[in-house]
Amino acid sequence: ITVAELLIAVEDFDNFTADNDPYAEHDFGVIKLSGDTFFWKFDYYDLDLQMHSPDPTDTNVTTRVLTIMLADEY
């Protein structure tokens, strides 16, 4: 599995439901590739990456960070 394959899978993910996305933020998902299960999550930080963004919808004050990890490492 390559980083590009993982990023494409995250980009293509659209299986959001009330169970896995209760706040309709579309910032977490589970994908399966080549027999491995991965969790992905977007977090929203201030521009200095010191604390949460004061307004995650405003790109002028927000840095988005994507984390992808093997589910069995959680």
N, CA, C and O atoms as a GROMACS GRO file, in nm:
protein
  296
    1ILE      N    1   0.085  -0.118   0.000
    1ILE     CA    2   0.000   0.000   0.000
    1ILE      C    3   0.089   0.123   0.000
    1ILE      O    4   0.185   0.133   0.077
    2THR      N    5   0.057   0.217  -0.087
    2THR     CA    6   0.135   0.340  -0.094
    2THR      C    7   0.059   0.454  -0.027
    2THR      O    8  -0.062   0.446  -0.005
    3VAL      N    9   0.131   0.560   0.005
    3VAL     CA   10   0.068   0.680   0.060
    3VAL      C   11  -0.037   0.732  -0.037
    3VAL      O   12  -0.145   0.775   0.004
    4ALA      N   13  -0.005   0.730  -0.166
    4ALA     CA   14  -0.100   0.778  -0.267
    4ALA      C   15  -0.229   0.697  -0.263
    4ALA      O   16  -0.338   0.754  -0.273
    5GLU      N   17  -0.219   0.566  -0.249
    5GLU     CA   18  -0.339   0.482  -0.242
    5GLU      C   19  -0.423   0.516  -0.119
    5GLU      O   20  -0.545   0.521  -0.126
    6LEU      N   21  -0.356   0.538  -0.007
    6LEU     CA   22  -0.428   0.576   0.115
    6LEU      C   23  -0.499   0.710   0.099
    6LEU      O   24  -0.614   0.725   0.138
    7LEU      N   25  -0.430   0.807   0.042
    7LEU     CA   26  -0.489   0.939   0.024
    7LEU      C   27  -0.608   0.934  -0.072
    7LEU      O   28  -0.709   1.001  -0.048
    8ILE      N   29  -0.597   0.856  -0.176
    8ILE     CA   30  -0.710   0.841  -0.269
    8ILE      C   31  -0.829   0.776  -0.199
    8ILE      O   32  -0.943   0.817  -0.220
    9ALA      N   33  -0.802   0.676  -0.116
    9ALA     CA   34  -0.910   0.609  -0.043
    9ALA      C   35  -0.979   0.705   0.053
    9ALA      O   36  -1.102   0.701   0.067
   10VAL      N   37  -0.903   0.791   0.120
   10VAL     CA   38  -0.962   0.891   0.209
   10VAL      C   39  -1.044   0.989   0.127
   10VAL      O   40  -1.157   1.023   0.164
   11GLU      N   41  -0.988   1.035   0.017
   11GLU     CA   42  -1.059   1.130  -0.069
   11GLU      C   43  -1.190   1.071  -0.122
   11GLU      O   44  -1.289   1.142  -0.133
   12ASP      N   45  -1.189   0.943  -0.154
   12ASP     CA   46  -1.307   0.878  -0.211
   12ASP      C   47  -1.409   0.834  -0.106
   12ASP      O   48  -1.521   0.797  -0.141
   13PHE      N   49  -1.371   0.837   0.022
   13PHE     CA   50  -1.460   0.786   0.127
   13PHE      C   51  -1.588   0.868   0.131
   13PHE      O   52  -1.585   0.991   0.136
   14ASP      N   53  -1.701   0.799   0.129
   14ASP     CA   54  -1.830   0.868   0.138
   14ASP      C   55  -1.933   0.788   0.219
   14ASP      O   56  -2.053   0.812   0.207
   15ASN      N   57  -1.885   0.694   0.299
   15ASN     CA   58  -1.974   0.609   0.377
   15ASN      C   59  -2.004   0.670   0.514
   15ASN      O   60  -1.990   0.603   0.616
   16PHE      N   61  -2.045   0.796   0.515
   16PHE     CA   62  -2.079   0.864   0.639
   16PHE      C   63  -2.222   0.830   0.678
   16PHE      O   64  -2.314   0.839   0.597
   17THR      N   65  -2.239   0.791   0.803
   17THR     CA   66  -2.372   0.757   0.854
   17THR      C   67  -2.392   0.826   0.989
   17THR      O   68  -2.298   0.885   1.044
   18ALA      N   69  -2.512   0.819   1.040
   18ALA     CA   70  -2.539   0.878   1.172
   18ALA      C   71  -2.457   0.808   1.280
   18ALA      O   72  -2.423   0.869   1.381
   19ASP      N   73  -2.424   0.681   1.259
   19ASP     CA   74  -2.345   0.607   1.358
   19ASP      C   75  -2.198   0.648   1.358
   19ASP      O   76  -2.139   0.664   1.465
   20ASN      N   77  -2.138   0.666   1.239
   20ASN     CA   78  -1.994   0.696   1.235
   20ASN      C   79  -1.965   0.844   1.217
   20ASN      O   80  -1.849   0.885   1.218
   21ASP      N   81  -2.068   0.925   1.199
   21ASP     CA   82  -2.051   1.069   1.180
   21ASP      C   83  -2.167   1.144   1.245
   21ASP      O   84  -2.241   1.214   1.176
   22PRO      N   85  -2.184   1.131   1.377
   22PRO     CA   86  -2.304   1.185   1.443
   22PRO      C   87  -2.318   1.336   1.434
   22PRO      O   88  -2.429   1.388   1.447
   23TYR      N   89  -2.209   1.409   1.412
   23TYR     CA   90  -2.216   1.554   1.405
   23TYR      C   91  -2.205   1.606   1.262
   23TYR      O   92  -2.196   1.727   1.240
   24ALA      N   93  -2.206   1.514   1.165
   24ALA     CA   94  -2.201   1.548   1.022
   24ALA      C   95  -2.078   1.633   0.988
   24ALA      O   96  -2.085   1.724   0.905
   25GLU      N   97  -1.966   1.602   1.053
   25GLU     CA   98  -1.843   1.677   1.027
   25GLU      C   99  -1.757   1.612   0.920
   25GLU      O  100  -1.667   1.677   0.866
   26HIS      N  101  -1.782   1.486   0.889
   26HIS     CA  102  -1.706   1.415   0.785
   26HIS      C  103  -1.555   1.423   0.809
   26HIS      O  104  -1.478   1.446   0.716
   27ASP      N  105  -1.514   1.406   0.934
   27ASP     CA  106  -1.373   1.421   0.968
   27ASP      C  107  -1.308   1.292   1.018
   27ASP      O  108  -1.194   1.295   1.065
   28PHE      N  109  -1.378   1.179   1.008
   28PHE     CA  110  -1.325   1.051   1.052
   28PHE      C  111  -1.382   0.941   0.964
   28PHE      O  112  -1.497   0.947   0.921
   29GLY      N  113  -1.299   0.840   0.936
   29GLY     CA  114  -1.347   0.727   0.859
   29GLY      C  115  -1.260   0.604   0.878
   29GLY      O  116  -1.149   0.612   0.932
   30VAL      N  117  -1.312   0.493   0.833
   30VAL     CA  118  -1.242   0.365   0.837
   30VAL      C  119  -1.237   0.313   0.694
   30VAL      O  120  -1.340   0.306   0.626
   31ILE      N  121  -1.119   0.277   0.648
   31ILE     CA  122  -1.104   0.222   0.513
   31ILE      C  123  -1.027   0.090   0.521
   31ILE      O  124  -0.947   0.068   0.611
   32LYS      N  125  -1.055   0.005   0.425
   32LYS     CA  126  -0.985  -0.123   0.415
   32LYS      C  127  -0.915  -0.130   0.280
   32LYS      O  128  -0.976  -0.108   0.176
   33LEU      N  129  -0.785  -0.160   0.284
   33LEU     CA  130  -0.705  -0.174   0.163
   33LEU      C  131  -0.614  -0.294   0.179
   33LEU      O  132  -0.546  -0.309   0.280
   34SER      N  133  -0.613  -0.379   0.081
   34SER     CA  134  -0.523  -0.495   0.078
   34SER      C  135  -0.525  -0.575   0.208
   34SER      O  136  -0.421  -0.621   0.254
   35GLY      N  137  -0.643  -0.590   0.265
   35GLY     CA  138  -0.657  -0.668   0.386
   35GLY      C  139  -0.627  -0.596   0.515
   35GLY      O  140  -0.642  -0.653   0.623
   36ASP      N  141  -0.583  -0.471   0.507
   36ASP     CA  142  -0.554  -0.390   0.626
   36ASP      C  143  -0.665  -0.289   0.649
   36ASP      O  144  -0.724  -0.238   0.554
   37THR      N  145  -0.694  -0.261   0.775
   37THR     CA  146  -0.793  -0.160   0.811
   37THR      C  147  -0.720  -0.038   0.864
   37THR      O  148  -0.630  -0.048   0.947
   38PHE      N  149  -0.762   0.078   0.815
   38PHE     CA  150  -0.701   0.206   0.853
   38PHE      C  151  -0.807   0.300   0.907
   38PHE      O  152  -0.920   0.303   0.858
   39PHE      N  153  -0.770   0.376   1.010
   39PHE     CA  154  -0.851   0.488   1.057
   39PHE      C  155  -0.790   0.615   1.000
   39PHE      O  156  -0.668   0.628   0.989
   40TRP      N  157  -0.876   0.709   0.963
   40TRP     CA  158  -0.826   0.841   0.925
   40TRP      C  159  -0.908   0.946   1.000
   40TRP      O  160  -1.025   0.926   1.030
   41LYS      N  161  -0.842   1.059   1.028
   41LYS     CA  162  -0.906   1.165   1.105
   41LYS      C  163  -0.846   1.299   1.069
   41LYS      O  164  -0.724   1.314   1.061
   42PHE      N  165  -0.934   1.397   1.046
   42PHE     CA  166  -0.890   1.535   1.030
   42PHE      C  167  -0.904   1.607   1.163
   42PHE      O  168  -1.006   1.594   1.231
   43ASP      N  169  -0.801   1.682   1.200
   43ASP     CA  170  -0.808   1.770   1.316
   43ASP      C  171  -0.784   1.912   1.269
   43ASP      O  172  -0.720   1.935   1.166
   44TYR      N  173  -0.838   2.007   1.345
   44TYR     CA  174  -0.836   2.147   1.305
   44TYR      C  175  -0.763   2.228   1.411
   44TYR      O  176  -0.811   2.244   1.523
   45TYR      N  177  -0.646   2.280   1.374
   45TYR     CA  178  -0.562   2.354   1.467
   45TYR      C  179  -0.552   2.500   1.427
   45TYR      O  180  -0.584   2.539   1.314
   46ASP      N  181  -0.505   2.581   1.523
   46ASP     CA  182  -0.474   2.719   1.488
   46ASP      C  183  -0.351   2.717   1.396
   46ASP      O  184  -0.290   2.612   1.374
   47LEU      N  185  -0.315   2.832   1.344
   47LEU     CA  186  -0.206   2.837   1.247
   47LEU      C  187  -0.070   2.800   1.305
   47LEU      O  188   0.020   2.761   1.232
   48ASP      N  189  -0.055   2.812   1.436
   48ASP     CA  190   0.070   2.775   1.503
   48ASP      C  191   0.072   2.629   1.548
   48ASP      O  192   0.170   2.584   1.608
   49LEU      N  193  -0.034   2.557   1.519
   49LEU     CA  194  -0.048   2.416   1.559
   49LEU      C  195  -0.032   2.397   1.709
   49LEU      O  196   0.022   2.296   1.755
   50GLN      N  197  -0.080   2.494   1.786
   50GLN     CA  198  -0.068   2.489   1.932
   50GLN      C  199  -0.198   2.448   2.001
   50GLN      O  200  -0.194   2.388   2.108
   51MET      N  201  -0.312   2.480   1.941
   51MET     CA  202  -0.441   2.449   2.002
   51MET      C  203  -0.545   2.435   1.891
   51MET      O  204  -0.516   2.457   1.773
   52HIS      N  205  -0.664   2.399   1.931
   52HIS     CA  206  -0.770   2.385   1.832
   52HIS      C  207  -0.798   2.519   1.766
   52HIS      O  208  -0.780   2.625   1.826
   53SER      N  209  -0.843   2.513   1.642
   53SER     CA  210  -0.875   2.633   1.568
   53SER      C  211  -0.993   2.706   1.632
   53SER      O  212  -1.087   2.641   1.679
   54PRO      N  213  -0.988   2.838   1.635
   54PRO     CA  214  -1.103   2.912   1.687
   54PRO      C  215  -1.224   2.901   1.595
   54PRO      O  216  -1.338   2.920   1.639
   55ASP      N  217  -1.201   2.872   1.467
   55ASP     CA  218  -1.311   2.856   1.370
   55ASP      C  219  -1.264   2.760   1.262
   55ASP      O  220  -1.204   2.804   1.164
   56PRO      N  221  -1.292   2.630   1.277
   56PRO     CA  222  -1.245   2.531   1.180
   56PRO      C  223  -1.291   2.554   1.036
   56PRO      O  224  -1.233   2.500   0.943
   57THR      N  225  -1.395   2.634   1.018
   57THR     CA  226  -1.444   2.660   0.883
   57THR      C  227  -1.368   2.772   0.813
   57THR      O  228  -1.383   2.792   0.692
   58ASP      N  229  -1.286   2.845   0.887
   58ASP     CA  230  -1.213   2.959   0.833
   58ASP      C  231  -1.068   2.920   0.805
   58ASP      O  232  -0.989   2.902   0.898
   59THR      N  233  -1.033   2.907   0.678
   59THR     CA  234  -0.897   2.867   0.641
   59THR      C  235  -0.793   2.973   0.674
   59THR      O  236  -0.673   2.945   0.671
   60ASN      N  237  -0.836   3.095   0.704
   60ASN     CA  238  -0.742   3.200   0.743
   60ASN      C  239  -0.688   3.182   0.884
   60ASN      O  240  -0.586   3.241   0.920
   61VAL      N  241  -0.756   3.100   0.965
   61VAL     CA  242  -0.713   3.078   1.104
   61VAL      C  243  -0.697   2.930   1.136
   61VAL      O  244  -0.678   2.894   1.252
   62THR      N  245  -0.704   2.845   1.034
   62THR     CA  246  -0.706   2.702   1.057
   62THR      C  247  -0.602   2.628   0.973
   62THR      O  248  -0.585   2.656   0.854
   63THR      N  249  -0.532   2.535   1.038
   63THR     CA  250  -0.448   2.438   0.969
   63THR      C  251  -0.512   2.302   0.990
   63THR      O  252  -0.534   2.260   1.103
   64ARG      N  253  -0.541   2.234   0.882
   64ARG     CA  254  -0.601   2.101   0.891
   64ARG      C  255  -0.491   1.996   0.887
   64ARG      O  256  -0.400   2.003   0.804
   65VAL      N  257  -0.501   1.899   0.976
   65VAL     CA  258  -0.402   1.791   0.984
   65VAL      C  259  -0.474   1.659   0.966
   65VAL      O  260  -0.570   1.629   1.036
   66LEU      N  261  -0.426   1.579   0.871
   66LEU     CA  262  -0.481   1.447   0.845
   66LEU      C  263  -0.390   1.342   0.906
   66LEU      O  264  -0.270   1.340   0.879
   67THR      N  265  -0.448   1.255   0.987
   67THR     CA  266  -0.376   1.142   1.043
   67THR      C  267  -0.437   1.015   0.988
   67THR      O  268  -0.559   0.997   0.990
   68ILE      N  269  -0.351   0.925   0.937
   68ILE     CA  270  -0.395   0.794   0.891
   68ILE      C  271  -0.312   0.691   0.966
   68ILE      O  272  -0.189   0.702   0.973
   69MET      N  273  -0.379   0.591   1.023
   69MET     CA  274  -0.306   0.491   1.099
   69MET      C  275  -0.370   0.355   1.082
   69MET      O  276  -0.489   0.345   1.053
   70LEU      N  277  -0.291   0.251   1.100
   70LEU     CA  278  -0.344   0.116   1.103
   70LEU      C  279  -0.436   0.102   1.224
   70LEU      O  280  -0.401   0.142   1.335
   71ALA      N  281  -0.553   0.044   1.202
   71ALA     CA  282  -0.649   0.030   1.310
   71ALA      C  283  -0.594  -0.052   1.424
   71ALA      O  284  -0.624  -0.025   1.540
   72ASP      N  285  -0.513  -0.152   1.395
   72ASP     CA  286  -0.461  -0.237   1.502
   72ASP      C  287  -0.351  -0.170   1.584
   72ASP      O  288  -0.303  -0.227   1.682
   73GLU      N  289  -0.310  -0.050   1.545
   73GLU     CA  290  -0.214   0.027   1.625
   73GLU      C  291  -0.283   0.124   1.721
   73GLU      O  292  -0.218   0.191   1.801
   74TYR      N  293  -0.416   0.130   1.712
   74TYR     CA  294  -0.491   0.222   1.798
   74TYR      C  295  -0.502   0.169   1.938
   74TYR      O  296  -0.561   0.233   2.024
   0.00000   0.00000   0.00000
